[in-house]
């Protein structure tokens, strides 16, 4: 996990980008409209919104809620999984609405469209985050931290 602001920014940027990329591809395939143009058109605004939500809203709420739960806070795996699951639920909740609005505005049956979109997104976002993006991002961060430790030792 990040140990300073610089690592936190790198980790959050990598995590957000990978999740937005994965979920963008998934949603474009789901709607039979995957193309490079469609991917990059939605990726940039999606990443910006996801990053802002992650840093200023969802991340803060998820961490505060996770640390208020009666869990073993010393167990890193339990805390990582708890925060990750809460982040996924919060981000899917927000980003599903963003996706609906950016795709075509407010639909006539917003409630049912939103419920369907949320469910379709959460069933992919959970495994994507827990099995692929989370471990990948933590591995990259670990390499960055190891390189920084090696550089400090060399000085």
N, C-alpha and C positions, 0 to 999 in steps of 0.2 A: 504494500500500500504506500501511497505517497507520504514522504516525510517532511516536505516543505512546499511552499507555494509554487515554485517552478515545476516540481514533479507533479503537483496536483493539477496544474494547467495542462501539462503534457498528457497525463493520464486521462483527464476529463475530455480533452480534445480527441484523443485516440478512441476512447470508448464511444463518445458521441458520434464521431465520423463513421466508425465501423457499424454501429447500430443503425444509423440513418441510411447508410449505404445498403446494408442487408435488408432492412424493412422497405426501403424504396424499391429495390429489385423485386422483393416478394409481392408488394402491392401492384407494381406494374405488370408482373406475370399474372397475378390474380385477375387483373382487368384486361389481360391480353393486349397490353400496349407497351411492352418493353422495347425500348430503343435507346441508343446513346443520347439522342437529343432529349427525350423525355426524362431519362435518368438524371442528366446534368441540370436540366431546367428545374427539377424538383429537389435535387440534392442540396444545392446551395441555400435556398431559403429554409429547407427542412433542417439542415445542420445549424443554421443561425438560431432558429427558434428552439431547437432541442438543446443547444448549448446554453442559451439564456435560461430556459426552464430548469435545466439540470443544475446550473450553478446558483441561481437565485431563488428558485421556488421548490422544485421537487426534491433536489438533493438535500436541502436544509431540513425539509419536513421529514423525509425518509430517515435521515440520520437521527434527528431528534426523537422520532417515534421509535426507531430501533433501539436506541439507548434507554428508552423508558420502559421497554418490555422486560419482563422477568427472565432474562437470559443470562447465561454465563458469559459475561463481557470479556473474560480472559481467553475464551476460545475463539481464535481468529476465524476459523472456518464458519462457525455459527454466525458470527457478526457479518462476515462477508456475504454469506447466503441470505441473511435477513435483510441487510441493506440492499443487496442486489434485487431481491424479490420486491421489496417496497418501491425501489426506484423504477423497476419495470412496470409495476401497476400504476404508479403515478405518471410516468412518461407515456405509457400507452393511453391512459385516460386523456391526457392533454393532446398528444400528437394525433390521436384518432380524430379528434375534433378539428385540429389544424388541417389534416389531410382532407376531410370532408369539405371544409370551407374553401381550401385552396383549389380543390378539384372542380367545384361547380357552384359554390355559394351555398346558401341554406336550402336544403331540400324540403319538399312539402312534408314529409314524414321524418323529421329530424330525429325523433326519439328512437324509432325502429331502425333507421339507417345507422345511427350512432351505436346502438347496442350490437348490431350485426358487425359493424366495423371494429368495434372494441374487441369483441370475442375473436374475430378472425385475426386480429393483430396480436392479442395476448398469447394465443396458442403457438405463435411463431416467435414472438419476442422473448418469452421465457427460456426456451431451449437455446435460442440464438445467443442470448446473453450469458446464460449459465454454463453452456457447453463450449461455445466458440469464442465470442467476443471478450467475455470477462477473463478467461484464462490467457487468451492471446495478449490482451492489454496488460495484464499483470506480468506476463513473461517479458514483454518489451520494457515495462517499467523496471523490472528486476535487472535486465541487461544495462539499462541506463544507470541504475543505482550501483551496479557492480563496476561499471566503467568509471563512475565518479569516485568510488572508493579506491580503485586502482590508481587513479590520477592523484588523489590526495596522498596515498602512500608513497608514490614516486617523488613527491615534492619534498 
